[in-house]
Amino acid sequence: MKNRLKVDIYDKFVCIADRCSFSCCEGWDILVDTDTYQKWANSDASSYLCDNVRSRRVKKDTGYYMKLERGKHCPFLREDNLCNMVVTQGEECLPKTCREFPRLIHRKDECTEYSLSCACPVVIDLLKENAGLLQFTYEGDEDRGKGETLSGKLRDTMLFLLQHQSYTLRDRLLLIFQLLLTVREYADEDHTGDMLTVKLAKVIEDYKEEEICSEIISLWSKVPFDTMDTLLERNELFLDIIQNYKTEKSYQGNLKAIDQYTQNLEAEQLPPKFDRFVDKMRDYEQLLVNFLVTKVFAYCIQEELEALIMSYQMIVTEYVMVLHATYLRQRIREDADKKKEIQRDSQVLYQELKEDMVLFSRIIGYNIAGMKEFWEDSFDEPVWEIGYLLLLLS
Ligand code: SF4
């Protein structure tokens, strides 16, 4: 029997096409799979599509990508936000990326897994509308050997911790990272590499014990950190990450105002309104957890431990950047509203949060090589120390 594991919101997704506020046809490279490229090239009716494709050699292989217009959008994206290829040739002619996005499908531990990318605004709406914790449905053989590999077991425990409501979200994120670092240490000592040994399985299971986790959390509570240090670090990271995107037309509208505001802000001006922001964000904690759960499920799947840790670091970086950008965006809006004496409802905060979730999923989530290089330059090695995460999340 075919084994399938699916996030429950998967079948609810419907693309809103021309009504989309942040179309996936702009702002990033659009891959044309070789099969589609050959199909276009071999048909008189569609060979003209190849004129809009550029090729890039990666080692021995050739990759095909859409030639993006100025403003980095697909040449087939029309002014009314519809796809000209679909309108003239029908959906069947689309490259695999366009047909599937934001659906993510991969094979793991003899099972096909289905999830959705948070780089699409409709997915964020689905995560928000989902009542309570995100659920997954499994169909298939009962003895599929769920979580029998090191990475399978690790991801199960990561998802368990993320949805564990006895701990704060900050502590859940720290516990997961501590788990990954501990497993790496044990695997190095045992020279087991990426193998799941009895000892490693026990270490991973231990993180499901509240007594053990509470003890670890109590150690962190003794570490002195202040909000100013955290905000300064987040701000520096934010400026570094948006450096290459703030001038791109498709991101400018979202980033330009925040960037200018941040450049003019003195360090001591960062914290005053932060506590109030943290309070307001409590209403969105379930959405933030669902955002993180979807990403861990979809991206923390590598068999190689270091690669899995880096995927997790990318996810936490996205989360921290979403919080920081939304905080700054809210301050800009509040300052402007105050001048005009306008009062707005909380829906505005959700729209800003949604935009930042999509934005940073696109900027960071699809740039593993760039982020790895950035961490190597910053810390000499790509894997963080726990102290850095404490600083980012405190
Ligand atoms: S981002 Fe999502 S909703 Fe918007 S056009 Fe792409 S798939 Fe459709």
Residues whose N, C-alpha, C, O or C-beta is under 5 A from the ligand:
A	BS01	SF4	C15 I16 A17 C20 F22 S23 C24 F101 P102 A119 C120 P121 V122
